[in-house]
């Protein structure tokens, strides 16, 4: 649960956050294999999890959606392909935005998506009530807790009343799995791997409380990527701005 002591980062965590931003920018800048046999009619929906793809597609009924932390842009493409008239796709990773533009061009939907490389302060500087849909996957649980809290608070501000919000999260790591995966906890719930912050570890109940501070929690779904064991419980929170 977030409290008044979590709204400011320690000097240590500020440095680690900067390192993690560099890590994700480098990761998103890696060249992917060019598949000449790519089926343009179906590949945009085949992302490795039908459940997650369907969650993104639910926002296609909204008119103005913000894809925050868009990464390669797969969710934006799904939303537009399913009928959303416009998506704003943003990421603090310049390499991520470049990859997203290329991905949208591949599937011929670039004109319906506004791509923006942003700063970490961008979201809180936006006008209130700007979006009726908000998508954010694997962002909130890979940034320090104060950053996560700021994103959620700002997301609530930019969302219109009644806006539909989809939040994707990694699974919760029990202590046995933390040790097995080689993670190291350096601050409470903050798990590092090879000296990089990789997971901020909260249970379903804790995330329900965190997200419920600013949104109505409509539903929690569990899923796993193709090839993962059925016991892997990644999370999708469906929220509503009241």
Secondary structure, 3 states (H helix, E strand, C coil): CCCHHHCCCCHHHHHHHHHHHHHHHHHHCCCCCCCCCCCCCCHHHCCCCHHHHHHHHHHHHCCCEEEECCCCCHHHHHHHHCCCCCEEEEECCHHHHHHHHHHHHHCCCHHHEEEEECCCCCHHHCCCCCEEEEEEECCCCCCCHHHHHHHHHHHHHHEEEEEEEEEEECCCCCHHHHHHHCCEEEECCEEEECCEEEEECCCHHHHHHHHHCCCEEEEEEEECCCCCCCCCCEEEEEEECC
